[in-house]
Amino acid sequence: MSSHQPSATTTCPEEPATSSEGLHRGLGNRHLQLIAIGGAIGTGLFMGSGKTISLAGPSILLVYAIIGTVLFFVMRAMGELLLSNLNYKSFRDIAEDILGPWAGFFAGWTYWFCWIVIGIADLTAVTSYVQFWWPDVPKWLPATCLVLLLLGLNLIAVRLFGEIEFWFAMIKIVAIIALIVVAVVLIVSGFISPEGHRATLANLYNDGGFFPTGGQGFLAGFQIAFFAFVGIELVGTAAAETKDPVRTLPKAINAIPVRVMLFYVCALTAIMSVTPWRSINPSVSPFVSMFSLAGFGAAASVVNFVVLTSAASSANSGMFSTSRMLYGLSLDRKAPVAFGRLTSHGVPAKGLVFSCSCLLPGLVLLYVSDSIVGAFTLATTVASVLFIFVWGVIMVCYLVYRRRSPELHEASPYKMPLGIPLTYVVLVFFVAMIVVLAFEPDTRAALMATPVWFVLLGILYLLHRRSHRGALPEPEPAGSGHPLEVALVAEGAGLAEAEPVVDDGPTTGTAAVVEAETVVEVQAVIEAARNQSARST
């Protein structure tokens, strides 16, 4: 049986001058688990939580819990979709295959732009953290140095990206756990800050109750809190370069609720217990100011280093994801051919360099905005709206998948709980969040500007279709890639007999084998896939 390397969809355009092996499966289980944690602990937790606390007070704890729960179900839907076809390399591939070429174009380029905007927000955060130590350093210098450093490291190999993220995430985990432990000690010992504030859990409700700013303040807290979770879907993109996605992807997704409780709810509870919420400066990271208020000057510098690595981690993830998205778009002829070329290490270098070069013009925000936090708020609002679109596309794909392929859902080893009803709940929640973003002036301006991107993207898609109207037709589907005994591969004009394919190394574009309980079950899945293929043609 021939081996194909399809793109994100089940179509398989010829790879334009790439390495014969394609993207390398160089990430192990520990890399994927820590990448998932790194995605769940975004820069917004460290940089934006001060503003969210000032807007919502202690009720911000409920805000983070709600957002985390909703996005967990988004990840469950994406997990089921990715494992329904191991030829999928990201949600863009899912959108392309299920909703059509337009969806792959819009989702892919919007996701790329999302991470460019996030990268700009991360650069503003890095500048803020560096100026904590050196207030007079030029604003452009630390951000530029970070881009060049991470570009050089990511050009080497995907495994090095995994190692960088592993240690960045480890730093964040240790820091947050240490913060919680210190807060517990301060509360137990009855610590009193230099301003006279006693560390106690009563600070969560003794100044206006749990909802001190009312319903409007509670809703306003969603604006910046949403940004703290962007990148949570990165675990799905990284799964394409993971050695055993069938085993590691569900494990990483299932751990999200625990991580949300530990890294968001517990950490912010610790901060507001030691420092009353009204005393937290929205312009300064509360992770830094908490230790400063407690009199631990040296510890504040350590925490500043931690949040600096968090921003660097987010920027590192953005470089990884944008280059892989451009790679997939190139293979599907929706981006320049050069972005589909890989180095000998399996790295899409040209896409990586292009994405990094797009970050640097964003430094203008540091000079035109009144403050670094103002620039951060503008960038995060745009990113939040675009990510709501991306996550919404995932949920719409899930609804269509359930309607078209009920047999794949039944055979799935990783079903989304209460799939269809919860999908509608999530979509309604996303619409409500768009409305909430229009409440505050500082987020309303960015929200009103965001449609410009979709108008521009629509024009580019029409031009793309016109330029490719006379080109060769899209190749035939290369197989279902279903993990239960898996590959129906196009051989000439017909379908070859399905054979077990064991994915025990860096081979990409082939499906991993999941043991079926009986041969009858395997044949039933294969026959269903054949019928589905016949209906689609």
C-alpha positions in Angstrom: 0.0 0.0 0.0 1.4 3.4 -0.8 2.0 6.0 1.8 0.6 9.4 1.4 1.1 12.6 3.3 -2.2 14.5 3.1 -2.6 18.0 4.2 -4.8 19.1 7.0 -7.8 18.0 5.0 -8.3 14.6 3.5 -7.1 16.0 0.2 -3.5 15.6 -0.6 -1.9 18.2 -2.8 1.7 17.4 -3.7 4.0 18.9 -1.2 6.0 21.7 -2.8 9.7 20.9 -2.4 9.5 19.8 1.1 11.4 17.2 3.1 10.2 13.7 2.1 9.2 13.0 5.7 7.2 16.2 6.2 6.7 17.5 9.7 8.6 15.4 12.2 6.8 13.7 15.1 9.5 14.9 17.5 7.3 15.7 20.5 6.8 13.2 23.3 4.1 12.8 26.0 5.9 15.1 28.5 6.2 17.8 25.8 2.5 17.7 24.9 1.4 17.7 28.6 3.5 20.8 29.4 2.5 22.5 26.1 -1.1 22.0 27.2 -0.2 23.6 30.6 1.6 26.4 28.9 -1.4 27.0 26.7 -3.7 27.1 29.7 -1.5 29.6 31.6 -1.4 32.5 29.2 0.2 35.9 29.6 -3.3 37.3 30.4 -3.2 35.6 33.8 0.0 37.4 34.8 -0.4 40.7 32.9 -4.2 41.1 32.7 -5.5 39.7 35.9 -5.0 43.0 37.8 -7.4 44.8 35.4 -9.9 41.9 35.6 -9.8 42.1 39.4 -10.4 45.8 39.3 -13.4 45.3 37.1 -15.1 42.3 38.8 -13.6 42.1 42.3 -13.6 38.6 43.8 -16.3 37.5 41.3 -13.4 37.2 38.8 -12.9 33.7 40.3 -16.3 32.7 38.8 -15.4 34.4 35.5 -12.3 32.2 35.1 -14.1 29.1 36.1 -16.9 29.7 33.6 -14.5 30.4 30.7 -12.3 27.4 31.6 -15.3 25.1 31.7 -16.7 26.3 28.3 -13.3 26.0 26.6 -12.8 22.5 28.1 -15.8 21.4 26.0 -14.4 23.2 23.0 -11.3 21.1 23.4 -13.3 17.9 23.9 -15.0 18.6 20.6 -11.7 19.3 18.9 -10.2 16.2 20.4 -13.0 13.9 19.1 -12.6 15.5 15.6 -8.8 15.2 15.5 -9.0 11.5 16.5 -11.8 10.8 14.0 -9.2 11.3 11.2 -5.5 11.2 12.1 -4.7 12.9 8.8 -6.0 16.1 10.4 -3.1 18.2 11.7 -5.1 21.0 13.2 -8.6 22.4 13.4 -8.0 24.2 10.1 -7.8 20.8 8.4 -11.1 19.9 10.1 -12.7 23.1 8.8 -11.4 22.5 5.3 -12.7 19.0 5.2 -16.0 19.4 6.9 -17.2 22.9 5.9 -15.3 23.4 2.7 -12.3 25.3 1.3 -13.6 28.7 2.3 -13.7 27.6 6.0 -10.1 26.3 5.8 -9.0 29.6 4.3 -10.8 31.8 6.8 -9.9 29.6 9.8 -6.3 29.2 8.9 -5.5 32.8 8.1 -7.5 34.1 11.0 -5.7 31.7 13.4 -2.4 32.9 11.9 -3.5 36.6 12.5 -4.6 35.7 16.0 -1.1 34.6 17.0 0.4 37.6 15.3 -1.8 39.9 17.5 -1.0 37.8 20.6 2.7 38.0 19.8 2.4 41.8 19.7 0.6 41.7 23.1 3.4 39.5 24.4 6.0 41.9 23.2 4.3 44.7 25.0 4.3 42.5 28.1 8.0 41.7 27.8 8.7 45.4 27.5 6.8 46.0 30.7 8.6 43.3 32.7 12.0 44.4 31.5 11.3 48.0 32.5 10.5 46.7 36.0 14.3 46.3 36.3 15.5 48.9 33.8 12.9 51.7 33.4 15.0 53.7 30.9 15.6 50.8 28.4 14.2 51.7 24.9 10.9 50.0 24.4 11.8 48.4 21.2 15.0 46.7 22.4 13.8 43.9 24.7 11.0 42.9 22.3 13.3 42.8 19.3 15.9 40.7 21.2 13.2 38.2 22.2 11.9 37.8 18.6 15.5 37.1 17.3 16.3 34.7 20.1 13.1 32.6 19.7 13.4 32.6 15.9 16.9 31.2 16.1 15.9 28.5 18.6 12.8 27.5 16.6 14.7 27.2 13.3 16.7 24.2 14.7 14.0 21.5 15.3 10.5 20.9 16.6 12.0 18.9 19.5 13.8 22.1 20.7 10.5 23.9 20.6 9.1 21.2 22.9 12.0 21.5 25.3 11.7 25.3 25.5 8.0 25.0 26.2 8.6 22.2 28.7 10.9 24.4 30.8 8.9 27.6 30.3 5.8 25.8 31.6 7.7 24.2 34.4 8.8 27.7 35.6 5.2 28.9 35.6 4.0 25.9 37.5 6.6 26.2 40.2 6.0 29.9 40.5 2.2 29.6 40.9 2.4 26.8 43.4 5.0 28.8 45.3 2.7 31.8 45.3 -0.2 29.7 46.7 2.0 28.2 49.4 3.3 31.7 50.4 -0.2 33.0 50.5 -1.3 30.2 52.8 1.6 30.9 55.1 0.7 34.6 55.2 -2.9 33.9 55.9 -2.2 31.4 58.7 0.3 33.7 60.3 -2.0 36.8 60.1 0.4 38.8 58.0 -0.2 42.5 57.8 1.2 44.5 54.8 3.0 47.9 55.2 -0.4 49.5 54.2 -2.1 47.8 57.1 -4.0 45.1 55.2 -4.3 41.8 57.0 -4.0 38.6 54.9 -7.3 36.7 55.3 -9.8 34.9 53.2 -12.4 37.4 54.5 -10.9 39.8 51.9 -12.9 37.9 49.3 -16.2 39.1 50.6 -15.8 41.8 53.3 -15.5 44.7 50.9 -18.8 44.8 49.0 -19.4 41.1 48.9 -18.4 38.6 46.3 -20.0 40.8 43.5 -18.8 44.3 44.7 -19.1 45.9 41.3 -22.5 44.3 40.4 -23.6 42.4 37.4 -22.0 44.9 34.9 -18.6 44.6 36.6 -18.9 40.8 36.6 -19.6 40.8 32.9 -16.8 43.3 32.2 -14.4 40.8 33.8 -14.8 38.5 30.9 -13.1 40.9 28.5 -9.5 40.5 29.6 -10.1 37.1 31.3 -10.9 35.6 27.9 -7.4 36.4 26.6 -5.8 34.4 29.4 -7.0 31.2 27.7 -6.0 31.9 24.2 -3.6 29.2 23.1 -5.4 26.5 24.9 -6.1 24.9 21.5 -2.3 24.7 20.8 -2.3 21.2 22.1 -4.3 20.2 19.1 -1.8 21.8 16.7 1.1 20.2 18.5 -0.6 16.8 18.3 0.3 16.6 14.6 4.0 16.4 15.7 3.4 14.1 18.6 4.5 10.5 18.5 1.3 9.0 19.9 -1.7 11.4 19.7 -4.3 8.8 20.3 -3.0 8.3 23.8 -1.5 11.7 24.7 -4.1 14.1 23.3 -7.0 12.9 25.5 -4.8 12.9 28.5 -3.7 16.5 27.9 -7.3 17.7 27.3 -8.8 15.9 30.3 -6.4 17.7 32.6 -7.6 21.1 31.6 -10.3 21.5 34.4 -7.7 20.7 37.1 -5.3 23.2 35.6 -7.9 25.9 35.5 -8.8 25.4 39.2 -5.1 25.3 40.3 -3.6 28.0 38.1 -6.4 30.5 37.9 -8.9 30.1 40.7 -6.4 29.1 43.4 -3.8 31.6 42.3 -6.2 34.6 42.2 -7.8 33.5 45.5 -4.3 33.7 47.0 -3.6 37.1 45.6 -6.9 38.7 46.7 -6.6 37.1 50.2 -3.3 38.7 50.8 -4.1 42.0 49.0 -7.7 43.3 49.1 -9.0 43.6 45.6 -9.4 47.4 45.8 -5.7 47.8 46.6 -4.5 45.9 43.5 -3.2 48.3 40.9 -4.7 47.3 37.5 -1.7 48.8 35.7 0.7 46.4 37.4 0.9 42.6 37.4 -0.6 41.4 40.7 1.9 38.6 40.8 4.6 41.2 41.1 2.8 43.7 43.3 1.6 41.0 45.9 5.2 40.2 46.9 6.1 43.9 46.8 3.3 44.8 49.1 4.3 42.0 51.4 7.8 43.5 51.7 9.6 40.8 49.7 11.5 43.0 47.2 13.8 40.3 46.0 10.9 37.9 45.5 9.1 40.5 43.4 12.1 40.4 41.0 11.9 36.7 40.9 8.2 36.8 40.1 8.9 39.4 37.4 11.3 37.0 35.9 8.6 34.3 35.9 6.0 36.4 34.2 8.7 37.5 31.7 9.2 33.8 30.8 5.4 33.4 30.6 5.3 36.1 27.9 8.3 34.5 26.2 6.5 31.2 26.3 3.4 32.6 24.7 5.5 34.3 22.0 7.3 31.0 21.4 4.0 29.1 21.0 2.8 31.8 18.6 5.9 31.3 16.4 5.4 27.6 16.4 1.7 27.6 15.6 1.8 30.4 12.9 4.6 28.6 11.0 2.7 25.3 11.1 -0.5 27.0 10.0 1.2 28.6 7.0 2.7 25.2 6.2 -0.7 23.6 6.0 -2.2 26.5 4.0 0.7 26.2 1.5 0.1 22.5 1.0 -3.5 23.3 0.2 -2.5 26.1 -2.2 -3.9 28.8 0.1 -0.6 30.4 0.9 2.7 30.9 -1.1 4.5 27.7 -2.1 7.6 28.8 -0.2 5.8 28.4 3.2 5.4 24.7 2.4 9.1 24.0 2.2 10.8 22.4 5.1 14.4 22.4 6.3 16.3 19.1 6.8 15.1 19.2 10.4 11.5 19.3 9.3 11.0 23.0 10.2 8.9 25.3 7.9 11.6 28.0 8.1 10.2 30.5 5.6 6.9 30.6 7.3 8.6 31.0 10.6 10.7 34.0 9.4 7.7 35.6 7.8 5.6 35.4 11.0 8.4 36.8 13.1 8.8 39.7 10.7 5.1 40.5 11.0 5.5 40.9 14.8 8.0 43.8 14.7 5.6 46.4 13.2 3.4 45.9 16.2 6.0 47.6 18.3 4.4 50.9 17.1 1.7 50.2 19.6 4.2 50.8 22.4 4.6 54.4 21.2 1.1 55.4 20.1 -0.7 54.0 23.2 -0.9 56.0 26.4 0.5 53.1 28.4 1.8 49.6 28.0 -1.3 48.2 29.6 -3.4 50.3 27.1 -1.5 48.7 24.2 -1.9 45.3 25.8 -5.7 45.8 26.2 -6.1 46.8 22.6 -4.2 43.8 21.3 -5.9 41.3 23.6 -9.4 42.5 22.7 -8.7 41.9 19.0 -7.2 38.5 19.7 -10.2 37.5 21.9 -12.7 38.3 19.2 -10.7 36.4 16.6 -10.3 33.4 18.8 -14.0 33.4 19.5 -14.4 33.0 15.8 -11.9 30.2 15.6 -13.4 28.3 18.6 -16.9 28.9 17.0 -15.7 27.3 13.8 -14.6 24.2 15.7 -18.0 23.9 17.3 -19.8 24.3 14.0 -17.6 21.6 12.5 -18.5 19.3 15.3 -22.2 19.8 14.6 -21.8 19.0 10.9 -19.5 16.0 11.8 -22.2 14.6 14.1 -24.9 15.0 11.4 -22.8 13.6 8.5 -20.8 10.9 10.2 -22.7 9.4 13.1 -20.8 6.1 12.6 -17.5 7.8 13.3 -18.9 9.3 16.5 -20.2 5.9 17.7 -16.8 4.4 17.0 -14.8 7.3 18.6 -12.6 6.4 21.5 -12.9 10.0 22.8 -16.5 11.2 22.6 -17.5 14.7 23.7 -19.9 14.4 26.6 -23.4 15.7 25.9 -22.0 16.6 22.5 -24.8 18.4 20.5 -26.6 20.1 23.4 -23.4 21.4 24.9 -22.2 22.6 21.4 -25.2 24.9 21.2 -24.6 26.2 24.7 -21.0 27.0 23.9 -22.0 28.9 20.7 -24.6 30.9 22.6 -22.0 31.7 25.2 -19.6 33.0 22.4 -22.3 35.3 21.0 -22.9 36.7 24.5 -19.2 37.3 24.9 -19.1 39.4 21.7 -21.9 41.5 23.2 -20.1 41.9 26.5 -16.9 43.1 24.7 -19.0 46.1 23.4 -19.8 47.3 27.0 -16.5 49.0 27.8 -15.0 51.8 25.8 -11.5 50.4 25.8 -12.6 47.1 24.3 -15.4 48.5 22.1 -13.0 50.3 19.8 -11.0 47.1 19.1 -14.2 45.1 18.6 -15.5 47.6 16.0 -12.2 47.4 14.1 -12.1 43.6 14.0 -14.6 43.1 11.1 -12.1 44.9 8.9 -10.0 41.7 9.0 -12.8 39.5 7.8 -13.7 41.9 5.0 -10.1 41.9 3.9 -10.0 38.1 4.2 -13.1 37.8 2.1 -11.6 39.9 -0.7 -8.4 37.8 -0.6 -10.4 34.6 -0.8 -12.3 35.8 -3.9 -9.0 36.8 -5.5 -7.5 33.4 -4.5 -10.4 31.5 -6.1 -10.2 33.6 -9.3 -6.5 33.0 -9.6 -6.9 29.2 -9.1 -10.0 28.9 -11.3 -8.0 27.5 -14.2 -5.5 25.5 -12.1 -5.5 21.7 -11.6 -8.4 20.3 -9.6 -8.0 19.4 -6.0 -6.6 15.9 -5.5 -8.8 13.1 -4.5 -9.2 12.3 -0.8 -6.3 10.3 0.6 -8.2 8.3 3.3 -10.2 8.6 6.4 -7.4 8.2 8.8 -9.7 6.8 11.4 -7.8 5.4 14.4 -9.7 2.1 14.5 -7.6 0.2 12.0 -7.2 2.9 9.7 -6.2 3.9 6.3 -8.4 3.9 3.2 -5.9 5.3 0.7 -6.7 6.4 -2.8 -5.0 4.2 -5.3 -5.5 5.4 -8.8 -9.2 5.7 -9.5 -10.3 3.2 -6.8 -9.8 2.4 -3.1 -7.1 -0.1 -2.0 -7.8 -2.6 0.7 -7.2 -1.1 4.1 -4.2 -2.4 5.9 -3.0 -1.8 9.4 -0.5 1.0 9.6 1.6 1.2 12.8 2.8 4.7 13.6 5.8 4.0 15.8 8.2 6.7 14.6 8.4 10.0 12.9 6.3 9.1 9.9 3.6 11.6 9.2 0.4 11.5 7.2 -0.3 7.9 8.2 -2.8 6.7 10.7 -2.0 5.1 14.0 -3.5 1.8 14.9 -5.8 1.5 17.8 -6.6 -2.1 18.7 -10.2 -3.0 18.0 -12.0 -5.6 20.1 -13.0 -7.8 17.2 -12.3 -8.0 13.5 -16.0 -7.5 12.9 -15.8 -4.0 14.5 -12.9 -3.1 12.3 -14.6 -4.2 9.1 -17.7 -2.3 10.1 -15.8 0.9 10.5 -14.0 0.4 7.2 -17.3 -0.3 5.4 -18.9 2.8 6.9 -15.9 4.9 5.8 -16.2 3.6 2.3 -19.9 4.4 2.2 -19.2 7.9 3.5 -16.6 8.3 0.8 -19.0 7.2 -1.9 -21.7 9.6 -0.7 -19.2 12.5 -0.7 -18.2 11.8 -4.3 
